């Protein structure tokens, strides 16, 4: 494990003392754990999960844990707060796996296209040995993973025509996230990738600067209203990236075993609430899109396989991750 560059915050040192007072605090003064979240609104699935986590942690510890959910990005951006969690100046954060990959590129294996066979296989792996494996990896960076959230699957949509095969993408300009992996993905699928920030996409589709984009159902409808300008949605689910609830390692290690058990179980049950809320939001967004006139293309197994076959060479770009990728696949 790499040498720590920062001293443990006073809170962490206090936890070692508090831990001696009893299994769940023993009547000691409550400790506050701030949880940073960029999504706004208590009804966002992430915050539904966080608030349930906070409630259960407080209830089961007899008030010892006071989990404060700071949503709407009030503590800073995901990258900014991740650095603060590493240092211990903020205690917890929810992070997408692609963001975590900025501190350890082994996390790329968790969101490479073609890695997951679907939502259920993904969580079988993450709630088991694969999740534990990556939680241990993150210890090397002064953080620890408590639980895993759902962020859905990304699919294609455009303003020109239905997409049934990779060949149907030929010539279409598709907005992609400004990341080499995502740009490479669209090249392999057969479209023309156009890197662009999310705020620009609606107008870019509307004016013809791009023909479409790719994202999950809630982003397509609720977050960005792209369904208003891109009426053809193909549910090919080419990429799926989980998210993790993370705690500063010093804070975590300063808890007794009983306190850790309470906090982790509360985080896991909060994650279950998040996943259920996400599934509801997906269905609502899909229904709204269809009601607005969006044509949804649901691919046959053979058509889905055609997309998978096209994107699989992307694994060759990450030879150092191949053994890890197959370990993840075997755990599903």
N, C-alpha and C positions, 0 to 999 in steps of 0.2 A: 504493500500500500504506500502511496506517495506521502512524503512528509507534509504535515499540515503547515500552512503559511500564516494562519490566523489563530489567535488565542480564542478559547471557548468563551462565549458570552457569559456574563454573570448569571443569567438565568440557568444555564446548563449546570454551573457549579452548584447553584442552589438546589437543583433537582436531586443531586446525589444526597444531600442532607434530607430533603423532603422524603426521598424514597425510604429512608430508615424509619419514618413515622408510621408506616402501615402500608398494607398492600395497595389500597387505592387512595392514599393520601392521609388516612388516619386522622381526619379532622384538620389537617394542615391547610393553610391558605391556598385557594385555587391558583393554578398557573394559567396564563393566557397563551394560547397558541394561535398566531395569526395565519390564516390560510388565504393566499392570494389567488384571485381568479379574474381573468380579463373579460369574461362574458357578463353582460348586464342582466339585471332582473332576477327576482327570486324564482320565477317560473322557468328560467332556462334550465335544461336538464342537468348541466354541471352544478348549478346552484341548488337544485332540488336535492342532488346527492350530497353536496357539502352541508346543507342545513340539516339533513337527516344524520349525517356523520356527527355534526356538532351536538345535536340533541342527544344522541345515544351516548356519546363520550361523556357528556355532563351528567346524564342520568345514571349511568352505570358506575361512574367514579364518585358518586355522592357529591358532585359539585367540584371535585378536584380539578378536572379538565374544563377550561373555558375556551372552546374553539370559536374564534371570531372569524367569520367569513367576510373578507373584503373583496366584493365583486365589482365589476365595471372598470377594472384596471386602476383602481385608486392607489395601489402601492407601486405601480409601474408596469412596464411591459413584461412579457414572459421572459425575455432574455435578461432584462435588468434584475428582475426579482429572483431568477434562478441563481444569479451571482450572489445575491444577498442571502439566499437560503444556504448556499455553499459556505458563506462566512458566518452564518448563524444570526445575522441581524434581522432576518425574517425567518419564521419557523417552518412554514409549509407553503406549498404551491401545487397547482394542477398544471401539468405540462404535456403537450403533444410529443410523441416519440421523435418526430423530426427535429424538434427543438433540443431535446436531450442529446441527440446525435452530435450536436455542436461541441459537447464536452467529451463524448466517447463514441467514436464512429462504429463501434460494434452494435449500437442501437439501430443503425441502418438496416440490419437484418430483420427488424420487426416491422418494417413498412415497405420493403421491396415488393413491387408488383409480382403477384403470383405466389407469394409466401403463404397466404392464408386461404383456406378452402371455404371460408365463410365466417359469420359472426360466432356461431356456437363452437366450431373448432378452435377459433382464436381464443375464446375465453376458457375453454378446457385447458389449453396450454398455459395461458397467462395466470390462471388461478391455481396452477400446479407448479411443476418443476421449472418450466421456462420462466414464469414470473419470479420465482425464487432465485433463479440463476441471474437474471438481470438486476434484481434487487441487490445481490451481492456485488455485481459489477459496479453499481452506482456508489457503493461504500468507498470505492477508490477515489471518489470525487466529493467526499464529505456529505453525501446525501443517501437516503434510503427510501425505497418504494413501499408504501402501505397498501395500495389497492390500484385497480385498473378500471378506467372508464371507457365507454364506447364513443366513437366519433363517426360511426357509419362507414359507408363505402362510397367511393367516388365513381361517378358514371359520366357519360358523354351527353352533351346537348348542343343543339345548333339551330340556326335560323333558316337553313337551306333545304334539308331533306332528311328523311328517316335514315338511320344507320343500322344495317343488318350485319355487315361484314367489314373487316379492316379495309377492304378495297373501296367501300363507300366513303371512306375518309379522304380519299385521294383529292388533293387540291384544296381541301378545307383548312382555313386558318383557325386554329384552336388556341385560345388563351391557356397558358400553363403557368403554374407557380414559378417564381424566379429562382429555380433550383436546377442544377445540371441533371439530377436524376429524373425530374419530371419532364424536362425538355427532351431528354433521351427517350423517355417512355413514349411520348407522342410521335417522335420520329419512327420508332419501331412499329407503332400501330398504323402508321401510314398517313397521318395528317401533317400539317405544317404548324409546328409549335411557335407561338408568339408569347414570349415572357412579358408579364404585365402584372401590376399590382391589382388587388381585388376592387379597389374603389373605382377603377377606370373601366371595368368590364362591361357594365350595363350600356354605357354610351358607346363603347367600341363595337358592341354587337348591333346596337341601334343604327349606327352610322355606316356599318359595313367594314369597319377597320379590321374586325375579326368576324368569323362566321359562327363561333360558338366558344364553349369552355367545357370544363368538367368539374363536378363537385358532388356533394351529397344532397339528398332531397331537401333538408331544412335550409341549406345555403342557397339552393336553386330557387326556392320559393320565399321563405320567411326572411332570411338575412339580406338577400340582394335583389329579389324580385326579377331574376333573370328569366323566369317563365313568361314574363310579359313581352320579351323580345326574341326568345329562342323557343319556339313551339314544338321542337322535336327532341324528345328525351329518350336515350337508349340506356337501358338498365344493364350495363355490362360489368359494373363493379370491378374495374381494373385495378383499384388500389384501396387498401384498407389500413388505416394507421390508428392504433390504440393510444390512449392517454393515461398518464400515471399521476397518482396523488403522492407527493414526495415530502419528506420531512428532513430537516437538518440532522446529520448523523450524530452530532454531539448531544443534541436534545434527546434523540432517540435512545442513545446509550446511557443517558443520565437517568432514565426511568428504570424502575424495578421491573422484573419479569411480569408481575401481575398487572402493572400499569401499562406495559407494552401490549399485553394481551387485550386489555380493555380498549386501548386506542386503535390497535390494528383491526379488531373485530368490528368496531364502530365504523372504521373507514371502509371495510369490506361490505358491510350492510348498506352504507351510504352509496357505495359504488353500484350495488344491486338496484337501489332506488334510481340512480342516475340512468342505468341501462334501460330500466322500464320506462322512465320518462322519455328517453331518447327514442325508443321504439314507438311510443305514442306520437311524438312530434313528427317522426318520419311519415307515419300513416296519415296524419293530418295534412302535412305538406304535400304529399302525393295526391291526396283527394282534392286539395285546393287547386293543384296544377291541372288535374284532369278536368275539373269543373270549369276552369278558365279556357279550356280548349287545347291544352297540350296533348300531342299524340305520343303515347308511351310505347316504346318498342321493347318487348320482353323476349329475350333471345332463347333459342332452343339450346340444349346441352351442346350440340354440335357447333352452333354458332359461337357460344361462349368459349368453347375449346379453340376455335380459330383465333380469337383474340388472345387467349393465353399462349398459344403457340407463337404468336407474333412478338409477345413481350418477353418471353423467357430468356432470350439472349442478354437481357439486361443483367442477369446474374453473372455473366462473364465479365462485367465491368467491376465486379467486387470479388476477385478470386480469394482474397484473404478472409471472406465471410462464408465461403461455401460450406465448410464443416458445420458452422453455426446454423446456417440456413437449414441444412438437412436434419440437424438436431431438433430445430423448431418444427419442421414438417413431421418428424417421427412422433412428436409429443401431441399432435392434434387428434 
